[in-house]
């Protein structure tokens, strides 16, 4: 939702070339996120069969293993970013930098879906809305990064926004 607003703002302040370069890295990032997101989709039906009294302890183990897998995936993409961009799109050094930045987001962004599943299973629907709203406000407050730094600023904004959302998710998860 706010990601599209960010890209629109990038085009407005930096032009179509910046949007194109950002889109190269972002499309690869999105493809990887969709593959990772399948894990959340597969886990949800299994988590829904676990009694609520055991759900948190199961989630702790899932979070630990999920983090290890995400670090490995992000590291592999980071190391091969130049090769991926060059093979798929050609010589775009700034897109390589952006993809490497987005690797940071790969480590903690998928937890959003996992925590959302947990909050749904524990009937914390309003909490999901609150986290989404706070994240949107945070994102809008830091959109100046796009104005000042262009496509790289948008990459940094995505990192900060997803990190903020992950911190909120974990904070509320710890108290539910």
C-alpha positions as CSV (number, residue, x, y, z in Angstrom):
1,X,0.0,0.0,0.0
2,X,2.5,2.6,1.1
3,X,5.1,1.1,-1.2
4,X,3.2,2.2,-4.3
5,X,3.0,5.7,-2.8
6,X,6.7,5.7,-2.3
7,X,7.4,4.7,-6.0
8,X,4.9,7.4,-7.2
9,X,6.7,10.0,-5.1
10,X,10.1,8.8,-6.4
11,X,8.9,9.3,-9.9
12,X,7.6,12.8,-9.1
13,X,10.8,14.0,-7.4
14,X,13.5,12.0,-9.3
15,X,12.0,11.1,-12.6
16,X,11.3,7.9,-14.6
17,X,14.9,6.8,-14.8
18,X,15.1,6.5,-11.0
19,X,11.8,4.6,-10.9
20,X,13.1,2.2,-13.6
21,X,16.4,1.6,-11.7
22,X,14.5,1.1,-8.5
23,X,12.0,-1.2,-10.2
24,X,14.8,-3.5,-11.5
25,X,15.9,-4.3,-7.9
26,X,12.4,-4.2,-6.5
27,X,11.0,-6.8,-8.9
28,X,13.7,-9.2,-8.0
29,X,13.1,-8.5,-4.3
30,X,9.3,-9.0,-4.8
31,X,9.9,-12.3,-6.6
32,X,12.0,-13.6,-3.7
33,X,9.5,-12.3,-1.1
34,X,6.7,-14.2,-2.9
35,X,8.7,-17.4,-2.7
36,X,9.5,-16.8,1.0
37,X,5.8,-15.8,1.6
38,X,4.8,-19.3,0.6
39,X,6.2,-20.4,3.9
40,X,3.7,-18.3,5.8
41,X,0.9,-19.5,3.6
42,X,1.8,-23.2,4.2
43,X,2.3,-22.6,8.0
44,X,-1.0,-20.9,8.7
45,X,-3.3,-24.0,8.4
46,X,-0.9,-26.0,10.6
47,X,-0.7,-23.2,13.2
48,X,-4.5,-23.0,13.3
49,X,-4.6,-26.6,14.6
50,X,-2.3,-25.9,17.6
51,X,-4.0,-25.2,20.9
52,X,-3.5,-21.5,21.9
53,X,-1.7,-22.6,25.0
54,X,1.1,-24.1,22.9
55,X,1.1,-21.6,20.1
56,X,3.6,-19.2,21.5
57,X,6.2,-21.9,22.2
58,X,5.8,-23.3,18.7
59,X,6.1,-19.8,17.3
60,X,9.4,-19.3,19.1
61,X,10.9,-22.3,17.4
62,X,9.5,-21.3,14.0
63,X,10.9,-17.7,14.4
64,X,14.4,-19.1,15.2
65,X,14.5,-21.4,12.2
66,X,12.9,-18.9,10.0
67,X,15.5,-16.3,10.9
68,X,18.3,-18.7,10.0
69,X,16.8,-19.5,6.6
70,X,16.2,-15.8,5.9
71,X,19.7,-14.9,6.7
72,X,21.0,-17.6,4.4
73,X,18.7,-16.5,1.5
74,X,19.5,-12.8,2.0
75,X,23.3,-13.6,2.1
76,X,23.0,-15.6,-1.1
77,X,21.1,-12.8,-2.9
78,X,23.5,-10.1,-1.5
79,X,26.6,-12.0,-2.8
80,X,25.0,-12.7,-6.2
81,X,23.2,-9.4,-6.7
82,X,25.6,-8.1,-9.4
83,X,25.3,-11.4,-11.3
84,X,21.4,-11.5,-11.0
85,X,21.0,-7.9,-12.2
86,X,23.5,-8.3,-15.0
87,X,22.0,-11.6,-16.2
88,X,18.4,-10.4,-16.1
89,X,18.6,-6.7,-17.0
90,X,22.1,-5.7,-18.0
91,X,24.6,-3.3,-16.5
92,X,22.8,-1.2,-13.8
93,X,25.2,-0.6,-10.9
94,X,22.7,1.5,-8.9
95,X,20.2,-1.4,-9.2
96,X,22.8,-3.7,-7.7
97,X,23.3,-1.4,-4.7
98,X,19.5,-1.2,-4.3
99,X,19.1,-5.0,-4.4
100,X,21.9,-5.3,-1.8
101,X,20.0,-2.8,0.4
102,X,16.8,-4.8,-0.1
103,X,18.6,-7.9,1.1
104,X,18.5,-6.3,4.6
105,X,14.7,-6.2,4.3
106,X,14.6,-9.9,3.3
107,X,15.9,-10.8,6.7
108,X,13.0,-9.4,8.7
109,X,10.1,-8.4,6.4
110,X,8.7,-12.0,6.1
111,X,8.1,-12.0,9.8
112,X,5.3,-9.6,9.3
113,X,3.2,-12.3,7.7
114,X,4.1,-14.8,10.3
115,X,3.2,-12.4,13.1
116,X,0.0,-11.5,11.3
117,X,-1.0,-15.1,11.3
118,X,-0.2,-15.4,15.0
119,X,-2.3,-12.3,15.8
120,X,-5.2,-13.7,13.7
121,X,-5.0,-17.0,15.5
122,X,-5.1,-15.2,18.9
123,X,-8.0,-12.9,17.9
124,X,-5.9,-9.7,17.8
125,X,-7.4,-8.2,14.7
126,X,-7.4,-4.6,15.9
127,X,-3.7,-5.0,16.7
128,X,-3.0,-5.8,13.1
129,X,-4.8,-2.6,12.0
130,X,-2.9,-0.6,14.6
131,X,0.5,-1.9,13.5
132,X,-0.4,-1.2,9.9
133,X,-1.5,2.3,10.7
134,X,1.6,3.1,12.7
135,X,3.8,1.7,10.0
136,X,2.1,3.8,7.3
137,X,2.5,7.0,9.4
138,X,6.2,6.1,10.0
139,X,6.7,5.6,6.3
140,X,5.0,9.0,5.4
141,X,7.1,10.8,8.0
142,X,10.3,9.6,6.4
143,X,9.4,10.0,2.8
144,X,11.8,13.0,2.8
145,X,14.6,10.4,2.3
146,X,13.2,9.8,-1.3
147,X,13.3,13.6,-1.9
148,X,16.9,13.9,-0.7
149,X,18.5,10.6,-1.9
150,X,16.2,9.4,-4.7
151,X,16.1,5.7,-5.4
152,X,18.7,4.9,-2.7
153,X,16.6,6.9,-0.3
154,X,13.6,4.8,-1.2
155,X,15.7,1.7,-0.5
156,X,16.7,3.0,2.9
157,X,13.1,4.0,3.6
158,X,11.9,0.5,2.9
159,X,14.5,-0.9,5.3
160,X,13.5,1.6,8.0
161,X,9.8,1.0,7.5
162,X,10.0,-2.8,7.5
163,X,12.3,-2.7,10.5
164,X,9.9,-0.4,12.4
165,X,7.0,-2.8,11.5
166,X,9.1,-5.8,12.6
167,X,9.8,-4.1,15.9
168,X,6.2,-3.3,16.5
169,X,5.2,-6.9,15.6
170,X,7.7,-8.3,18.0
171,X,6.8,-5.8,20.8
172,X,3.1,-6.7,20.6
173,X,3.8,-10.4,20.1
174,X,5.8,-10.4,23.4
175,X,2.8,-9.0,25.3
176,X,0.0,-11.1,23.7
